[in-house]
Amino acid sequence: MRRRVLLCLTLIFAMSACNGDKIGQPIAPPSSNAKQISDAVHSAGNPDFFFLPPMVSNASSSALWNSGGFNPGLAPTVAICALSATTEAAAAAEACAPAATTTYAAVLRLPDEHYAYNWKVPTSSTIFYRIVVNVGAKRLGFADVETGSNSSQLKNVSTAEFIPLSDGRTLPIKFRIERYALCEFPGDPTRPCSSVSADLATTPVTLSTGTPDASGISDSKGVTIPAQGGTSTPVTVTLASCPTFIVPLHVPIGECVRVTVDPALQAPLTNPATVFICTVGLNSPLLNGIPAADRELVTLFRSDAAGIAALPHAPACNPGTPGGTVASANPTLREVFASLTRGEFRRAAGQAMAFVAPKPLYAAMFIDLGGGGFTESFSDFQFEFPPFTSGFEASQPSFGVTGYWHPSSLSDITNTAYPAYVSLAPGDNSNGALPSPFAGARSLWFGDDPSGNYAGPLASTQDGGTSTAVRSGTATSPALFIPNTAAPVQVSFRSWFEIESVNSSGFDLMDVSVREVGSPTSVLIARLNPGADPGGNSRTPFTSGGFNLPPVWQQIVLDLSPYRGKQVTLEYSFNTVDLLYNGYRGWIVDDVMLKSTTGTILSRIPLQASFDVAPTQTAPARTWKP
């Protein structure tokens, strides 16, 4: 039998390269006939993975060796597969067949800071074997072994490059895994991560860094996964920084934290885990500029291949609890995160789930206690402030509009139906002109610029203004994530209107509705028309000030609490229902914003206009009357 020697192929590490300067690069695949050991000091292997003697020379003098960097908290395995190849070239190109592979658990030897497995070379006709070191599904290094039946067949082996092995000999497979071996950029202290392995059936996992200061504000961030019970569930959990992701219309706050589990857990967990980022607390400098009343809106969001989701609030980050003083699974985790800076990773699209498959997730925080959340699976976590506001300025998020809805400066627009067909309320000195926007340069108006009303071209000379068609339309907001806060969540906006007073409860309808993203139907949450007809005539208006009173800007506040944790759109709809009495100036909306409050939800605006959460009657068929 010809000689058999140890051949170590370059590590194939399943990661994609990212753009930008890097200290630790993702490792490229080897050439097909690579015959060198792949570790930190050989062939540009994983810089935090070292094979040890007797497989190689002592590497402790290497600049890459970190004397305090050993990670004793992992559960690596050694997989050995028998190859069918009979030549070195064929062995280098052959993939391991699962049926020919046996996996063994490596043993931790803590005093010597390494893991080991003693493999006895089989006495068989097989010439080549492959040794692979894994942590979970991540391959850290591997080597091909060529064996000989006796030492004479190995006498020509170059001991500087290969380790000769005879049949029946025991090979101590020793290796050292340092703290950054499982990171996206292995060995790079500017892109660190922390990892720990455990059987979640019986063993809880905590990865964290930081402690509370005297005020209770903590720099802790991490994850705590309680023991789950049931069948054995060995996993490896990794905590790292990640690129800041932006929820549309929101402002990111603090850093992004990535939590991955290998293999991915199946939701739901028996006992939910907690993800926490305690720098995001009520008195945190990160919240400077956010009104105190709105800080409850700061919400933890998850981003993965399934999209971005708002997560419900829950307590976290009290001193002495997860997010405060917590026991670390790795005593060097504080050092691990010392050099984290927000947004240091830059990924190509599609890399968000490079480490773990997406699963349903439920996470949360109470902003007054710092950021934390319950989770049943893992991905990227980022706090965001959803200060959605639209004054309909050119630089602000635009609404989709139909019918006569459109953003307008309202300037130099006068109702042409006045005074021939409609009257102004006593005390209204506008001469039929539209008001100025409530704030800024524009508002959202349902009306026709040339006519200054919502009739448009008139079909007759009847008082009140008879239109040529029913006028209707809807203004739809961008999709909004409604924070899942403990306090109520509201939408506030300013409203100005002037409509008919003949049957103003069932005509010229002004509705506010909510539609969950993906739903075919919307839900009416408010109607600004009066609950009963005020009994006006064809020329007298009903306005936001009341019956036959000058219109005024009113603040409308509506409860969105039933939609907490969901993505919705707001819809402002106007519908004349018929052609009659449409010569009034219409409905103007401005200054739309989300709010958080612990107070009472307003259910009625002053004077005679009220909110009806459903139509009070069906609009009757009618004919014109003066």
NORLIN-V229434 format. One record per pair of residues at least 24 apart in sequence whose ideal C-beta (glycine too) atoms are under 6 Angstrom apart, sorted by sequence separation. I is the first residue (numbers start at 1). J is the second residue. D is the distance in whole Angstrom. If there is no record, write none. Layout:
BEGIN
i: <I/I>
j: <J/J>
d: <D/D>
END
This chain:
BEGIN
i: <10/40/79/203/237/410/505/9/202/254/504/505/77/78/121/235/236/254/504/11/201/253/410/505/7/10/77/78/200/505/8/201/8/76/503/201/444/201/205/207/254/409/526/10/199/200/253/409/410/501/525/11/96/502/11/199/200/407/416/501/72/221/223/416/417/91/407/408/415/72/414/415/479/504/76/78/197/278/413/501/276/501/195/196/228/229/276/405/501/133/228/404/421/559/577/70/85/195/228/404/498/499/538/541/82/121/123/138/404/421/580/83/123/193/194/226/278/498/557/121/276/501/82/193/276/323/393/497/121/225/274/304/305/391/417/496/80/81/304/316/323/391/393/495/522/120/223/224/314/392/404/516/517/80/313/315/318/392/554/118/119/223/306/311/312/313/317/392/516/79/91/305/311/313/316/317/498/118/119/247/304/315/514/515/78/317/496/33/117/182/221/316/438/76/77/496/116/220/245/513/33/76/302/494/495/32/114/115/218/219/314/512/32/74/247/435/494/495/546/547/52/114/311/511/546/300/493/217/510/300/492/509/490/491/405/508/298/403/404/490/491/403/405/507/296/402/488/489/295/402/489/300/488/401/464/304/463/489/399/400/463/302/303/399/510/399/482/530/502/530/531/484/300/301/397/482/484/500/528/531/482/300/301/482/282/298/499/526/527/531/282/481/498/255/298/498/275/479/480/538/281/297/479/497/49/280/49/264/267/278/388/477/496/264/267/476/477/46/277/78/260/261/276/290/386/476/260/276/493/494/386/474/475/494/224/244/274/275/218/241/244/474/493/136/243/274/275/135/492/39/243/272/273/38/74/216/220/242/280/472/491/492/243/272/471/490/71/218/275/470/212/269/489/55/71/268/69/267/487/488/69/267/485/487/506/66/212/265/467/507/466/506/211/466/438/467/423/425/261/422/464/465/208/260/465/259/464/206/208/206/52/75/207/258/428/4/73/74/206/425/427/51/209/256/257/425/137/209/425/50/136/256/455/49/209/446/454/455/254/11/48/252/253/453/453/48/49/252/253/453/454/48/196/250/251/8/9/46/194/250/7/245/247/48/242/6/47/48/194/249/447/46/47/446/5/446/4/194/4/445/4/192/3/443/444/443/1/249/190/3/3/5/438/439/437/438/6/5/6/5/24/422/24/421/462/24/463/24/23/417/23/415/310/313/312/313/313/310/299/297/296/296/391/391/390/389/388/312/310/73/73/297/296/294/20/19/18/18>
j: <34/64/103/227/261/434/529/34/227/279/529/530/103/104/147/261/262/280/530/38/228/280/437/532/35/38/105/106/228/533/37/230/38/106/533/232/475/233/237/239/286/441/558/43/232/233/286/442/443/534/558/45/130/536/46/234/235/442/451/536/108/257/259/452/453/128/444/445/452/110/452/453/517/542/115/117/236/317/452/540/316/541/236/237/269/270/317/446/542/175/270/446/463/601/619/113/128/238/271/447/541/542/581/584/126/165/167/182/448/465/624/128/168/238/239/271/323/543/602/167/322/547/129/240/323/370/440/544/169/273/322/352/353/439/465/544/129/130/353/365/372/440/442/544/571/170/273/274/364/442/454/566/567/131/364/366/369/443/605/170/171/275/358/363/364/365/369/444/568/132/144/358/364/366/369/370/551/172/173/301/358/369/568/569/133/372/551/89/173/238/277/372/494/133/134/553/174/278/303/571/92/135/361/553/554/92/174/175/278/279/374/572/93/135/308/496/555/556/607/608/114/176/373/573/608/363/556/281/574/365/557/575/557/558/473/576/367/472/473/559/560/473/475/577/367/473/559/560/367/474/561/373/561/475/538/379/538/564/475/476/539/379/380/476/587/477/560/608/581/609/610/564/381/382/478/563/565/581/609/612/564/383/384/566/367/383/584/611/612/616/368/567/584/342/385/585/363/567/568/626/370/386/569/587/140/371/141/356/359/370/480/569/588/357/360/569/570/140/371/173/355/356/371/385/481/571/356/372/589/590/483/571/572/591/322/342/372/373/317/340/343/573/592/236/343/374/375/236/593/141/345/374/375/141/177/319/323/345/383/575/594/595/347/376/576/595/177/324/381/576/319/376/596/163/179/376/178/376/596/597/179/377/596/598/617/178/324/377/579/619/579/619/325/580/553/582/539/541/378/539/581/582/326/378/583/378/583/326/328/327/174/197/329/380/550/127/196/197/329/548/550/175/333/380/381/549/262/334/550/176/262/382/582/177/337/574/582/583/383/141/178/382/383/583/584/180/181/384/385/585/586/181/329/384/385/143/144/181/330/386/144/382/384/186/380/145/186/187/333/388/586/186/187/586/146/587/146/336/147/588/148/336/148/588/589/590/149/397/339/153/154/157/590/591/590/591/162/162/163/164/185/583/186/583/624/187/626/188/188/583/190/585/481/484/484/485/486/484/483/483/485/487/590/591/592/593/594/565/565/329/330/596/596/596/346/346/346/347>
d: <5/5/5/6/5/4/5/5/6/5/6/5/5/5/5/5/5/5/6/4/6/6/6/6/5/4/6/5/5/5/4/6/6/5/5/5/6/5/5/4/5/6/5/5/6/4/5/6/6/5/6/5/6/6/6/5/6/5/5/3/6/5/5/5/5/4/6/5/4/6/5/5/5/4/5/4/4/4/5/5/5/6/6/6/6/6/6/5/4/6/5/5/5/4/5/4/5/4/6/6/5/6/6/6/5/5/4/6/6/5/5/4/5/5/5/4/4/5/4/6/6/6/6/4/4/6/5/5/5/4/5/6/4/5/4/5/6/5/5/6/5/4/6/6/5/5/6/5/3/5/6/6/4/6/5/5/6/6/5/5/5/5/5/4/5/5/5/5/5/4/6/5/5/5/6/3/5/5/6/6/4/5/5/5/6/5/5/6/5/5/5/2/4/6/5/5/5/4/5/4/5/5/5/5/5/6/5/6/4/6/5/6/5/5/6/6/6/5/4/6/6/5/6/4/5/5/5/5/6/5/5/5/5/5/5/6/5/5/6/6/5/2/4/5/6/4/6/5/5/5/5/5/5/5/4/4/4/6/5/4/5/5/5/6/5/6/5/5/6/6/5/4/6/5/5/5/4/4/6/6/5/6/5/6/6/6/5/4/4/6/4/5/5/4/5/4/6/5/6/5/4/6/6/4/4/4/5/5/5/4/5/5/4/5/5/5/4/6/4/6/4/6/6/6/6/5/4/4/6/4/6/5/4/5/4/6/6/5/6/5/4/5/4/4/6/6/5/6/5/5/5/4/5/5/6/5/5/6/5/4/6/5/6/6/5/4/5/6/5/5/4/5/6/6/5/5/4/4/5/6/5/5/6/5/6/6/5/6/5/6/5/4/5/6/5/4/4/6/5/5/4/5/5/6/2/4/6/6/6/6/4/4/6/5/4/6/4/5/6/5/5/5/5/6/5/5/5/5/5/4/4/4/4/6/4/4/6/5/5/5/4/6/4/5/6/5/5/6/6/6/4/4/4/4/5/4/6/6/5/5/4/6/5/5/5/5/6/4/5/5/4/5/3/5/5/5/4/5/3/5/4/5/5/5/5/4/5/6/6/4/5/5/4/5/6/5/5/4/4/5/4/5/6/5/5/5/6/3/4/3/6/5/4/6/4/5/6/6/4/5/5/5/6/5/5/4/5/5/5/5/6/5/4/6/5/6/5/6>
END
